[in-house]
Amino acid sequence: MSDLLYYMFNKPKGCITARKDMVHKTVMDYFEEELREEIFPVGRLDKDTTGLLLFTNDGQFDQYLMHPKHHVKKTYYFWVYGEINKEKLDALREGVNIGRGEEIISKPCEIEIIRYGKYSEFSDIMRREECEEVGHNSLLQMVGNGCITISEGKKHQVKRMFRAIGCYVVMLRRVAIGEVELDCKLQEGEYRKLTEEERERLYRDEV
């Protein structure tokens, strides 16, 4: 039986979370060949989302982290376009409708705004963060950044939550799962083994 393996990966933008794909570059392409056949990603990140992604060959570990009943928290750093006020933040914290044609209320979340103002005030920072302007090129456009922590993982979860309050996500990076933070020494596309302490912290990170 193979040894159990656990890795932390800093996912770059532009690759998809899949084992194989005939068209797109995948997260597996960044791993050494002998590892590609052994490990798989725990959950997923969108093609344009960067940051912390875990890999393992331990099905029990994967099931624990992904099962909704465990409510493992995930924290994201973001930049958004759009008006943000106390009422909208309170709505996000309490839960908003992220359904398309049906009512699906998101679970309560934690959110903190770090900076907020006009695009002209942050354009240089946003470029360094590799944000896409996506047509929003007015210097008067309101933008903000901060951190949001959720405990569920529906498809495009964070983007749908911000869309529900009239905001558009232009940069999203996962910086933590539970209490395990992305190693700041890892460049995008790099990975390392999880420490035993990190694995133990993930298992006890229930809400």
C-alpha positions in Angstrom: 0.0 0.0 0.0 1.3 3.5 -0.9 2.2 5.9 1.8 -0.4 8.6 2.5 0.5 11.9 0.9 -0.6 15.4 1.7 0.5 18.6 -0.2 -0.1 22.3 -0.1 -0.1 24.0 -3.6 -0.2 27.6 -4.6 -2.5 27.5 -7.6 -1.7 30.0 -10.4 -4.3 31.7 -12.5 -5.3 30.2 -15.8 -5.2 26.4 -14.9 -8.2 24.3 -14.1 -8.6 21.9 -11.2 -8.8 18.6 -12.9 -6.6 15.5 -13.2 -6.5 15.7 -17.0 -7.8 17.9 -19.8 -7.3 17.8 -23.5 -7.5 21.6 -23.9 -6.5 23.4 -20.7 -3.5 23.3 -18.5 -4.4 21.6 -15.2 -3.1 21.9 -11.7 -1.5 18.4 -12.0 0.9 19.7 -14.7 2.8 21.5 -11.9 3.6 18.3 -10.1 6.4 15.8 -10.7 5.4 13.0 -13.0 5.6 10.3 -10.4 3.2 12.3 -8.1 0.6 13.0 -10.8 -0.8 9.4 -10.8 -0.9 9.2 -7.0 -2.5 12.3 -5.7 -5.7 14.3 -6.5 -7.0 17.8 -5.6 -9.2 18.2 -2.5 -12.0 20.3 -3.8 -11.4 22.8 -6.5 -10.6 26.4 -7.4 -12.0 28.2 -10.4 -9.7 28.8 -13.4 -9.2 32.4 -12.6 -8.9 31.9 -8.8 -5.5 31.5 -7.2 -4.1 30.3 -3.9 -4.3 27.4 -1.5 -5.3 24.1 -2.9 -4.6 20.8 -1.1 -3.7 17.5 -2.7 -3.7 14.0 -1.2 -4.1 10.3 -1.9 -6.1 9.8 1.3 -9.8 9.4 0.6 -10.8 9.8 4.2 -8.9 13.1 4.5 -10.6 14.3 1.3 -14.1 13.2 2.5 -13.6 14.9 5.9 -12.6 18.3 4.4 -15.3 18.2 1.7 -18.3 16.9 3.7 -20.7 19.8 4.4 -21.4 18.6 8.0 -17.8 19.5 9.0 -18.2 23.1 7.9 -14.4 23.5 7.3 -13.8 27.3 6.8 -12.1 28.7 3.7 -10.7 32.2 3.6 -10.3 34.3 0.5 -8.6 37.6 -0.3 -10.5 39.6 -2.9 -10.8 42.7 -5.0 -14.3 43.7 -6.1 -16.0 46.4 -8.2 -19.1 48.0 -6.9 -20.7 49.9 -4.0 -20.2 48.4 -0.6 -21.9 49.6 2.5 -22.9 48.4 6.0 -26.2 47.0 4.8 -24.6 45.0 2.1 -21.9 43.6 4.4 -24.5 42.7 7.0 -26.5 40.9 4.3 -23.5 38.9 3.3 -22.8 38.0 6.9 -26.3 36.8 7.5 -26.7 35.0 4.1 -27.8 36.2 0.6 -29.7 34.5 -2.2 -27.2 33.0 -4.6 -29.7 30.9 -6.5 -30.4 31.2 -10.2 -34.1 30.8 -10.7 -34.5 29.3 -7.3 -33.9 30.6 -3.8 -30.6 29.3 -2.3 -29.5 31.2 0.8 -25.8 31.2 1.5 -24.7 30.3 5.0 -23.5 33.1 7.4 -19.9 34.3 6.6 -17.2 36.5 8.1 -16.1 39.5 6.0 -13.7 42.3 6.5 -13.1 45.2 4.2 -9.5 46.4 4.2 -9.6 49.2 1.7 -12.4 50.9 -0.2 -12.6 53.8 -2.5 -12.4 55.0 -6.1 -10.6 52.9 -8.7 -8.2 55.8 -9.3 -6.9 55.5 -5.7 -6.0 51.8 -6.1 -5.3 51.3 -9.8 -1.5 50.7 -9.2 -2.2 48.2 -6.4 -4.8 46.4 -8.4 -2.4 46.0 -11.3 0.2 44.5 -9.0 -2.5 42.1 -7.8 -3.1 41.1 -11.4 -6.8 42.2 -11.3 -8.7 42.2 -14.6 -10.6 45.4 -15.3 -13.2 43.5 -17.4 -14.5 46.7 -19.0 -14.8 48.7 -15.7 -12.3 51.3 -16.7 -13.8 54.4 -15.1 -11.5 56.1 -12.6 -14.6 56.9 -10.6 -15.6 53.2 -10.3 -15.8 52.1 -6.7 -13.6 49.2 -5.7 -12.7 47.4 -2.5 -10.6 44.6 -1.2 -10.6 42.5 1.9 -11.1 38.9 3.2 -14.1 36.7 3.3 -14.4 33.4 5.2 -17.1 30.9 4.2 -18.0 27.4 5.4 -19.6 26.0 2.3 -18.3 25.4 -1.2 -20.9 25.7 -3.9 -19.7 26.4 -7.4 -18.6 30.0 -7.8 -19.7 30.5 -4.2 -17.9 33.8 -3.4 -18.6 35.3 -6.8 -22.3 34.5 -6.5 -22.4 36.0 -3.0 -20.9 39.3 -4.2 -23.1 39.3 -7.3 -26.1 39.1 -5.0 -25.2 42.5 -3.5 -24.3 44.1 -6.8 -20.6 43.7 -6.8 -18.2 42.0 -9.3 -15.2 40.0 -8.2 -12.1 40.8 -10.3 -9.5 39.0 -8.1 -9.9 36.1 -5.8 -7.1 34.2 -3.9 -7.7 31.5 -1.3 -5.4 32.2 1.6 -6.5 29.7 4.2 -8.4 26.5 4.8 -9.4 26.3 8.4 -6.5 27.6 10.4 -3.9 26.4 7.9 -2.7 29.4 5.9 -1.0 29.4 2.4 2.8 29.3 2.9 4.0 32.8 1.9 7.2 31.2 0.7 5.5 29.2 -2.0 5.5 31.0 -5.4 2.5 30.4 -7.7 2.9 26.9 -9.2 5.0 25.6 -6.3 4.0 23.0 -3.7 5.3 21.4 -0.5 4.2 18.6 1.9 1.8 19.5 4.7 3.4 19.2 8.1 1.9 16.8 10.6 0.8 19.8 12.7 -1.1 21.3 9.7 -2.9 18.0 9.1 -4.0 17.8 12.7 -5.2 21.4 12.6 -7.3 20.7 9.5 -9.0 17.8 11.3 -10.0 19.9 14.3 -11.1 22.9 12.3 -14.9 22.3 12.6 -17.2 25.2 13.3 
